[in-house]
Every structure is written in C-alpha cells, then in structure tokens.
Amino acid sequence: MKKRVVITGMGAITPIGNTVDDFWASLKEGKVGIGPITYFDTTDYKTKLAAQVKDFNAKEYMDPKAARRMEAFSQFAVAAAKEALMDSKLDMEKEDPFRVGVSIGCGVGSLQRMESEEHKLVTKGPSRITPLMVPLLISNMAAGNVSIQFGLKGKCINIVTACATGTHSIGEAYRSIQYGDADVMVAGGTESAICPIGIAGFGALTALTTSADPLRASIPFDKERSGFVMGEGAGVVVLESLDHALARGAHIYAEISGYGATSDAFHITSPAEDGEGAARAMTEAMAEAGVGPEDVTYINAHGTSTHHNDLFETRAIKRALGDAAYHVPISSTKSMIGHLLGAAGAVEFIACVKSIEDGFIHPTTGLKVADEECDLNYVPEKGIEADVDVVLTNSLGFGGHNATLLVRKYK
C-alpha cells in the first residue's frame, strides 16, 4: 500500500523575497524581481537583464567557514532548507536520521567556479587550481551540503533534468516516501548561473530575451514574448508520510496526490509541438490522484516566455484537460522571478501550496497583448481570490523532460 505524503515545511530564496512569506507577499502584489545584471559587465552582451537574489548573506544561515566552502547554489539550498526544517518543527534528536533523506537538484552546478578556475589554468597554470574546485562546482553538492549541515543520513540524491529538476526532485522524494524508503524527505531545487558563460551560452541559443524593459522582459503567453529571463534562487520543502506527520503533531500545509513524468523523445531544446509528452505527465498525475480535468482548480504553468514553450504548453493543457482547459485559471510565476532553471519547479511548487493555503491565485504579471494561439485564462495582470483545491504544476526541461505534480488541500 502506498503511503500518503504531505507537506509540513517550506523555505525559499528568490529574486522577490528570501523567505516564503516575503516571496508569497511579492507574488500577490505582482512584484517583478527583474533588473540590470550587476554581477559582471554586460557591455558586450545582448542580454542585460536577469532576476538576481537580493540582500542574501550566507553567514546568516550557516557557519562562515562552511559558507566559504560552498558556491552560491549550495548556499541558497542550505538557506532554504534551514527555513523549511524550522518551519516543519522537525526535531532531529527524536528522529532516526537514516529515515530522513534529501532530494535537492541543481541544473548546472557552479558555472562561476568553472569560469574562475579555467581562467587561472590558462593564465597561471594547473598548479594554481584550488583543491576544492570539484566539490565546489559539482551539482550534487547542494544535496550533500544540506545533508551535512542538518545531519540527514537517509537517501540523498541529486536529480538533474534541466528546467524540470525541481519538480522531478520533489516527485522522486514523494515516491521515496510512498514506497517506504524514507519517513521524511527534504526536497527541492537550487540554481545560481547568472554569470558570463551562463548568459552567453543561453544567449547564443537565442533562448534569452534582449528586452531592456524589466516589465516587458518575462511576459509568458504574451504575443510579444521574446525569450526567458535568467533567475536564481532555491525552493525546498519538507515532505513526510501522513502517519509520521500526524504522530508528531506537525502542521500540514497540503498533500501531494499525483506525479507524472515523461519524455518527449523529440528535440534537445524544443518541447513536442503537439504537447503530447507534457499532456501525458498531467494525465498521469491526475490519474494517480483519482481526479478528472473538471476537478483541477489551478495550473501553475512552466510558462517561460519563449515562443515555443508557451504555445506548446498551451496545446498540452488543452490535450490533457479537454474543454475544462478553458475554465481553469493558469498563471506563470516566471513572469515575476524569471526562470530559475533547476530551482524553478520547486519555487513554483511552493507558490502552489500557498495558493491552496491562502485561497489566492497569483497573476501572470506583464501579460498585456493577447496571442491568438495562447487563448486560455492566464490570469493577466491581477490575481484572483478563489477556493483552490486541486493544483497541477508543470515543468518542461531541455532534452524533452516533462514533470507534473498534483497538490491538493489536505483532508
């Protein structure tokens, strides 16, 4: 028998707030966290904007020596995990640490460290490379550092599926608890890739917008959309089996009831044009949860603000929900925080849980110009109050990775 899985803690580091409460308050007001890149000189770059994390000081979350042995993506993960664990009130002195695991993914690790060490290699020779280069840059160190910082000795995994990483990480943590591999999983995603090679690489792919207006840069489903905005941050949640949560009297935010994961087997960057793979992930999540399209009260879209993603995701939603697609509110968190790559799905999952808790669906900020082919209700400009019961959240990654989670009110 599969165990029921609930959410008991949440933590977030984002371009519009470094706590879940600040992040959610900013989403509700439609605050845009996009601005000029300040990490490096963008004179020679077509892309000038990104969604950077503001006012983050790693030493506020961990020992300074530990912080120095982490790159930003690991620091963000540890900070978000700390908030999530504190929020959950999990007492590790009363837990079997081998039953508490970690599933935190990162899409690319530290491109910054690779840049700086490669520069030293070329200019000063191999003897000048730091001995810590590899453990600083490899993507699994976010999960590893969270495990080390909080003494979590259970299953510890790093899933890398590009922009679907955060959603897959939570989905696989959910599966781990369902089938008894763990009682508790600390799960989510993290990323920090706003650096010269990161911006240049995605820019060369023509995936990034070159808009100079922060309010018209990340505009999912808008006819004038021209590419995504690079963001950074982390989202981490504490998942528990229902029995474990009830036994310790934990506060339960919501329940995960379904998870779908598929591959387009189509193209290295573009989603399938007919939306078949993403649609199947949605239908699998609904089937597992035992709900139909008419039961879905909100969809948090992948919604990247690229032409292909938004069009093909729209087709996928129609394919999965049929006529019900025209009646369900859909919005994109990326309209305010840009695209957090490996962290995107996790941060958006938190937005879904808050939607359920607060009875509010945040807007797709900046959506002004209707696109005839994107003709669903994307909640433009202003959020809506609603009884949010059943939510789908989608993530689509380069390589054809599709992931959908279904989260619902705990009953």
C-alpha positions in Angstrom: 0.0 0.0 0.0 1.3 3.4 -1.0 1.6 5.9 1.9 0.0 9.3 1.7 2.6 12.2 1.6 2.1 15.7 3.0 4.0 19.0 3.0 5.0 20.2 6.5 7.6 22.8 5.9 8.8 25.3 3.2 11.7 27.5 2.5 12.6 29.9 -0.3 15.4 32.1 -1.6 14.1 34.1 -4.6 14.5 37.3 -6.6 11.5 38.8 -4.8 12.0 37.6 -1.3 14.3 35.5 0.9 11.6 33.8 2.9 8.4 32.0 1.9 6.3 34.8 3.4 8.2 37.6 1.6 8.1 35.6 -1.7 4.4 35.0 -1.4 3.6 38.6 -0.5 5.5 39.8 -3.5 3.7 37.3 -5.8 0.4 38.5 -4.6 1.2 42.1 -5.3 2.6 41.3 -8.7 6.1 42.5 -7.9 8.7 41.9 -10.6 12.2 41.0 -9.4 14.0 41.6 -12.7 16.6 44.3 -13.3 20.0 45.0 -14.8 22.7 42.4 -14.2 25.2 43.6 -11.6 27.4 40.5 -11.3 29.5 41.4 -14.3 29.9 44.0 -17.1 27.3 43.3 -19.8 28.6 45.8 -22.3 29.3 43.1 -24.9 26.2 41.1 -24.2 22.8 41.4 -25.9 21.1 40.3 -22.7 21.3 43.0 -20.0 18.6 41.8 -17.5 18.3 39.0 -15.0 16.4 38.2 -11.8 19.0 38.3 -9.1 18.6 37.3 -5.5 18.9 40.5 -3.3 20.4 41.1 0.1 21.5 37.4 0.7 24.2 36.9 3.3 25.1 33.2 3.6 26.7 33.8 7.1 23.2 34.5 8.4 22.2 30.9 7.6 25.4 28.9 8.3 28.9 28.9 9.8 31.1 31.3 7.9 33.7 28.6 7.3 31.0 26.3 5.9 29.8 29.1 3.7 33.2 29.7 2.2 33.3 26.0 1.2 30.1 26.4 -0.8 29.2 28.1 -4.1 26.0 30.2 -4.3 23.8 27.4 -5.5 24.7 25.3 -2.4 24.4 28.3 -0.1 20.9 29.0 -1.4 19.9 25.4 -0.9 21.2 25.3 2.7 19.4 28.6 3.5 16.1 27.4 2.0 16.4 24.0 3.7 17.0 25.7 7.1 13.8 27.7 6.7 11.9 24.6 5.6 13.1 22.5 8.5 12.5 25.2 11.1 9.0 25.7 9.6 8.3 22.0 9.9 9.5 21.9 13.6 11.1 18.6 12.8 13.3 17.6 15.8 16.2 15.6 14.5 17.1 14.4 18.0 13.9 12.5 18.1 14.2 11.1 14.5 16.1 8.2 13.1 18.5 10.2 10.8 18.6 7.3 8.3 14.9 7.7 7.7 15.3 11.4 6.8 16.6 11.9 3.3 17.4 14.7 0.8 16.3 15.1 -2.8 17.6 18.5 -4.0 18.6 19.0 -7.6 20.6 21.6 -9.4 20.7 22.0 -13.2 24.3 23.1 -13.8 26.2 23.5 -10.6 28.7 26.4 -10.4 29.5 27.8 -13.8 31.1 30.6 -11.9 33.7 28.3 -10.3 34.4 26.7 -13.7 35.0 30.1 -15.2 37.3 31.3 -12.5 39.4 28.1 -12.3 39.7 27.9 -16.1 41.0 31.5 -16.1 43.6 30.5 -13.5 44.5 27.4 -15.5 45.1 29.5 -18.7 46.9 32.4 -17.1 48.8 30.8 -14.2 49.0 27.1 -14.9 47.5 23.9 -13.4 49.3 24.2 -10.1 47.1 27.2 -9.2 43.8 25.4 -9.4 42.1 25.2 -5.9 42.0 21.7 -4.4 38.3 22.4 -3.7 37.4 23.1 -7.3 35.5 19.8 -7.9 33.5 19.7 -4.7 32.6 23.4 -5.1 31.2 23.1 -8.6 29.5 19.7 -9.0 25.7 19.9 -8.8 25.2 17.2 -6.2 26.9 19.3 -3.6 23.6 21.2 -2.9 22.1 18.0 -1.6 25.3 16.9 0.0 25.7 20.1 1.9 22.1 20.1 3.1 22.6 16.5 4.4 25.9 17.5 6.2 24.5 20.7 7.7 21.4 19.1 9.2 22.6 15.6 9.9 20.2 13.9 7.4 21.6 10.4 6.7 18.8 8.8 4.6 18.6 8.6 0.8 20.5 11.7 -0.6 20.0 12.3 -4.3 20.6 15.0 -6.9 18.3 14.8 -9.9 19.4 16.8 -13.0 16.7 17.3 -15.7 17.5 20.9 -16.7 14.4 23.1 -16.1 12.4 20.2 -14.8 14.9 19.4 -12.0 13.0 20.9 -9.1 9.7 19.2 -9.9 11.3 15.9 -10.5 13.3 16.2 -7.3 10.1 16.7 -5.3 8.3 14.0 -7.3 11.0 11.4 -6.6 11.1 12.4 -2.9 7.3 11.8 -2.9 7.8 8.4 -4.4 10.5 7.6 -1.9 8.1 8.2 1.0 5.2 6.5 -0.7 7.1 3.2 -1.0 8.8 3.3 2.4 12.3 4.4 1.5 12.1 7.3 4.0 9.7 8.8 6.5 10.8 12.4 5.7 12.4 13.9 2.6 13.9 17.4 2.3 13.2 18.2 -1.3 13.5 20.9 -4.0 15.9 22.6 -6.4 18.5 25.3 -6.5 20.4 27.3 -9.1 22.8 30.3 -9.5 24.0 30.6 -13.1 23.9 34.4 -13.7 27.4 34.7 -14.9 29.2 35.5 -18.2 29.3 31.9 -19.6 25.7 31.3 -18.4 24.3 34.4 -20.1 26.5 34.0 -23.1 25.5 30.3 -23.6 21.8 30.7 -23.3 22.1 33.9 -25.4 23.9 32.1 -28.2 21.0 29.6 -28.1 18.6 32.7 -28.6 16.7 31.5 -25.6 17.1 34.7 -23.6 15.1 37.9 -24.2 17.1 41.0 -25.2 14.4 43.3 -23.9 15.7 46.3 -21.9 12.4 46.8 -20.0 12.2 44.8 -16.8 8.4 44.9 -17.0 8.3 43.6 -20.6 11.1 41.1 -20.4 9.5 38.0 -18.8 5.9 38.0 -20.3 4.7 34.4 -20.6 1.9 33.8 -23.1 2.1 37.4 -24.3 2.2 37.8 -28.1 5.3 40.0 -27.8 7.3 37.5 -25.7 10.9 37.1 -26.9 12.7 34.7 -24.6 13.2 33.9 -20.9 14.9 35.9 -18.2 17.6 34.1 -16.2 16.8 33.9 -12.5 18.4 32.3 -9.4 17.4 31.0 -6.0 16.2 27.9 -4.3 13.0 26.3 -3.1 12.9 23.5 -0.5 10.0 21.6 1.1 9.8 19.1 3.9 7.7 16.1 2.8 6.5 13.4 5.3 4.4 10.3 5.3 1.0 11.3 6.7 1.4 8.8 9.5 4.7 10.3 10.5 3.3 13.9 10.4 0.3 13.0 12.4 2.3 11.1 15.0 4.4 14.2 15.8 1.6 16.7 15.6 3.0 18.5 12.6 1.2 21.3 10.8 0.1 20.0 7.4 0.0 22.6 4.5 -1.2 20.3 1.8 -0.9 16.8 0.3 0.8 15.6 -2.8 -1.5 13.2 -4.6 -0.1 12.7 -8.1 3.1 12.8 -10.1 3.6 12.3 -13.8 7.0 12.1 -15.6 7.5 11.6 -19.3 9.9 12.3 -22.1 9.1 14.0 -25.5 11.8 12.0 -27.3 11.6 14.8 -29.8 14.2 17.6 -29.7 17.1 18.7 -27.5 15.6 22.1 -26.7 12.0 22.4 -28.0 9.0 20.7 -26.4 7.0 18.4 -28.6 4.9 20.6 -30.9 1.6 18.8 -30.2 2.2 18.9 -26.4 1.8 15.1 -26.2 4.6 14.4 -23.6 3.6 17.3 -21.3 -0.1 16.3 -21.6 0.7 12.7 -20.6 2.6 13.9 -17.5 -0.5 15.9 -16.5 -2.9 13.0 -17.2 -0.7 10.6 -15.2 -0.7 12.9 -12.2 -4.5 13.3 -12.4 -5.0 9.5 -12.7 -2.8 8.8 -9.7 -4.7 11.3 -7.7 -8.1 10.0 -8.9 -9.3 13.4 -10.2 -10.6 14.5 -13.5 -9.9 17.6 -15.6 -13.0 19.3 -14.2 -11.6 18.9 -10.6 -8.5 21.0 -11.3 -8.9 24.4 -9.8 -5.5 26.0 -10.8 -2.5 25.2 -13.1 0.9 26.7 -12.4 2.4 26.7 -15.9 6.0 26.2 -16.8 5.4 29.4 -18.8 8.9 30.5 -19.7 8.1 33.4 -22.0 9.6 31.7 -25.1 7.5 31.3 -28.2 7.7 27.6 -28.4 7.3 26.7 -24.7 4.2 28.8 -24.2 2.5 27.7 -27.4 3.2 24.0 -27.0 2.4 24.0 -23.2 -0.9 25.6 -24.1 -1.6 22.8 -26.5 -0.5 20.3 -23.9 -3.0 21.7 -21.3 -5.8 21.5 -23.9 -4.9 18.0 -24.8 -4.8 16.9 -21.1 -7.9 18.7 -19.9 -10.1 19.0 -23.0 -12.9 21.5 -22.6 -12.0 22.0 -19.0 -8.8 23.8 -20.1 -10.9 26.9 -21.0 -12.3 27.1 -17.4 -9.2 26.7 -15.2 -7.0 29.6 -14.2 -3.4 29.3 -15.3 -0.5 31.5 -14.3 3.3 31.7 -14.6 5.4 32.5 -11.6 8.3 33.2 -14.0 6.5 36.5 -15.0 7.9 37.9 -11.8 11.0 35.9 -10.9 12.3 34.9 -14.3 13.4 31.3 -14.9 15.3 29.7 -12.0 16.3 26.7 -14.1 16.8 23.8 -11.7 15.1 25.7 -8.9 12.1 26.8 -10.9 9.8 23.9 -10.3 10.5 23.8 -6.5 9.8 27.5 -6.0 6.7 27.3 -8.2 5.6 24.3 -6.1 5.7 26.5 -3.0 3.6 29.1 -4.8 1.0 26.3 -5.4 0.9 25.3 -1.8 0.5 28.9 -0.7 -2.3 29.3 -3.3 -4.1 26.5 -1.6 -3.5 27.8 1.9 -4.3 31.4 1.1 -7.1 31.0 -1.4 -5.4 33.1 -3.9 -4.1 32.6 -7.5 -1.3 35.0 -8.4 -1.3 36.8 -11.7 0.8 36.4 -14.8 2.3 39.8 -14.4 3.0 41.8 -17.6 0.6 39.8 -19.8 -0.9 42.6 -21.9 -1.0 41.6 -25.6 -3.2 38.6 -26.4 -1.8 35.8 -28.5 -4.5 34.1 -30.7 -2.8 30.7 -30.2 -2.5 31.1 -26.5 -6.1 31.5 -25.7 -6.6 30.2 -22.2 -7.2 32.1 -18.9 -3.6 33.0 -17.9 -4.8 35.4 -15.1 -3.3 38.5 -16.7 -2.0 41.4 -14.5 -4.2 40.9 -11.4 -4.5 37.9 -9.1 -7.8 36.4 -8.1 -9.3 35.1 -4.8 -10.6 31.6 -5.2 -11.1 28.3 -3.3 -8.0 26.4 -4.5 -8.4 22.7 -4.0 -6.6 20.8 -6.7 -3.4 22.2 -8.4 -1.2 21.0 -11.2 2.3 22.4 -11.6 4.3 21.7 -14.8 8.0 21.8 -15.6 9.5 21.1 -19.0 13.3 20.7 -19.4 15.7 20.8 -22.3 16.1 17.2 -23.6 12.4 16.6 -23.5 11.9 16.1 -19.8 8.3 16.6 -18.6 7.2 16.6 -14.9 3.9 17.4 -13.3 2.9 17.3 -9.6 -0.6 17.4 -8.3 -1.0 19.0 -4.9 -4.3 19.4 -3.1 -5.9 20.5 0.1 -5.3 18.1 2.9 -8.5 16.4 4.0 
